[in-house]
Amino acid sequence: MSNEKNTASRRRFLLNIGVITTGLLLDSKHILAQAESPVITIRNEAAKSPIKVTPLRGNIHVLEGSGGNIAVFAGPDGKLMVDAGIAVSQQKILTEMNKISAGPLKYLINSHWHFDHADGNKWVHDAGATIIAHEKTRENLSKTIRVEDWNYTFPGTSGGALPTVVFQQEHVLKFNGSENQTCICRRMTC
């Protein structure tokens, strides 16, 4: 009888250990899921979200659905973008921009370095656009930045993803043939 009691105790012990281990594993998955960075969540959403185009006035449109909003100014000289969105949205952004105008993509203005505004810089550069930004934006894009609140380290970028036209206070760009359509870039706060 003591042998049966020992067997039952071992079974109960192993069963309890199995239950505890399963609970710990499930809880650690829950903890890891909670610790996932909002950056990952936002990128995943951008990959699934459609791009909504809203005409504003004249040849200016806003594209929503890839992180930060994107402005597109189209005209006889081509297209100018303000912010590039998230890179996973590239094809959807291009499709919608080509519906606005068949003209070439000539310029991208980075309003600031945050990933939902500048993650698409590389593909925009590869499409032939010149990237314009404040010197601080270029500096921040080129270095690794840890954002603790978002549990994410943004790696520095290089090459074609970096702005090549950089200004300190202001940059004037005459584009699409009209003084009323002059783009004045000013220093942003980040």
N, C-alpha and C positions, 0 to 999 in steps of 0.2 A: 504494500500500500504506500509506503514512503517513496518507492520508485515512481508510482503513478502521480503522487503529489509533486515530486521533483519535475516530472515531465510536464505536468500541468503548469507549474510555476515557470518553467522555461518557456513554454508556449505563450503563456500570458506575458512574460517579460519580452519576448521577441515581438509579439503582437503590439504591446505598448510602445516599444522602440520604433516599430514600423509606423504606427500612428503618429508618434512624435516627430519622426523624421519627415513624413509626408507633410505634416503641419508646418514644419520649419521650411521645407522646400516651397510650399505654396505661399507662405508668408514672405519668404525672401523674393519670390517672383513679384508679389504684390508691392514690396518695398522697392524693388528695382523698377517696376512699372511707374511708381510714383516719382522716382528719381529721374525719369527720362526727361531730357531737356526739352523745353518748349520749342527750341530750334528744330529738333527732329519732328515734332508734331506739326509745326508750321510747314516744314518742307514736304511732309507727307500729304498734308491738306492741299498745298499748292499743286502737287502732282495730280491730284484728283479733281480739283476745282476747274470749272470752265472759266474762260476769260470773258468778262462782260465789258462791252464797249459803250460808252456814253459820249455822244457829241456834245461839246460845250458851246463853242461859237467859232465861226469861221472854219478854219482847218485844224482846230484843236480838239482832241478827244482824250478821254481818260479811260484807261484799261484797269479793271479791278479783277482780283482773283489770284494774283501771284505775290502774296505778301503785301508790300507797300504799293500804293497806286502808282501807275505809270502814266505820264502825259506824253502824247504824241502830237507833234506839229508837222503837218504835211503841206507840201506846196511844190512849185515848179523845180526847186533845187533838190528836192528829196524829202526825207523824213528826219526829224529830230526827236529824240526821246529824252524825257527827264525821268531818270531812274530806270533800272533794268529788271527789277523784280528778282524772282528766284529762278535759278538756272533750270530746274526741272520743268519749268513752264515754257521753255524756249519755243517749241514747235507751235504751241497754242498762241503764244504772243505773236510770232511771225505770221501765222495764218490770219489773225485779226488785223494786224498792221497792214498786211497786203490787201485786205478788203477796204481799208481806209484809202490806201494809195499804192500804186505799183512802183512808185519812185524808190530810189535807193535809200538805204539807211545811212545817213551821213554823220550824225552827231549823237552822242549820249552825254548828258549832263548828270553827274552824280550829285544829288542834293546833300548826301552824307554817306558815311561808310557802312552803315548797318546792313546786315546780310540780306534783308528783305528788299533792299533798294539797290544793292550793288553785286549781289551774287551772280547775276547774269552778265556782268561786264565782259567776261572772256568771249562768250558767244557773240555779243554785240560787236566787240572788236573784230572777231573773226569774220563777221558779216560786212566789215569794211568801215565801220564807224570810228570816228575820232572821239576819244573820251576826254571830257572837260570836268575839272573839279577844283575845289579849293585845295591849297597845299596841305592843310590839316587832314582832309579826307584822304588824299593820296598817302600821307604818312600813316594814318590809321589802317588803311587797306594793306600796307606793306609790312605790318608787324603783327605778331601773334598777340591777341588780346583775350584775356580770360574774363568772362562775365559770370561771377559767382551766382547771382540771382537766377541766372538761366542755366546753371550747371553746364556751361559750355565754353570751350576754348576755340576761338576763331583763329584759324591759321592765317599767317600773312600770305599775301598773294604776290605774284611777280609777273613780269612779261606783259602780254597783251591785256591782262585784266586790270592793269594800273592805268590811271589817267595819264595822258601824254601832254595835254594842255592844262597847265596848272597856274592858278592865280592866287594872289594874296588878299586883295580887297574886292576887286571887281574885274569882270571880263565881259567885253561887249562883242556879241556875235551878230553880224548882219546876215540874215538867212531868209531865203524865199522872197527876195526882191522888194521889200517894202520897209520904210522907216518905222511904220506902225507895227511891224513884226520883228523888231529887233529884240534879241534875247540878251538880257543883262543878268549875269550871274553874280551873286553877292555871297560874301562869307556867311556860312551857316554856323550854328553853334557847336556842332559836333563833328 
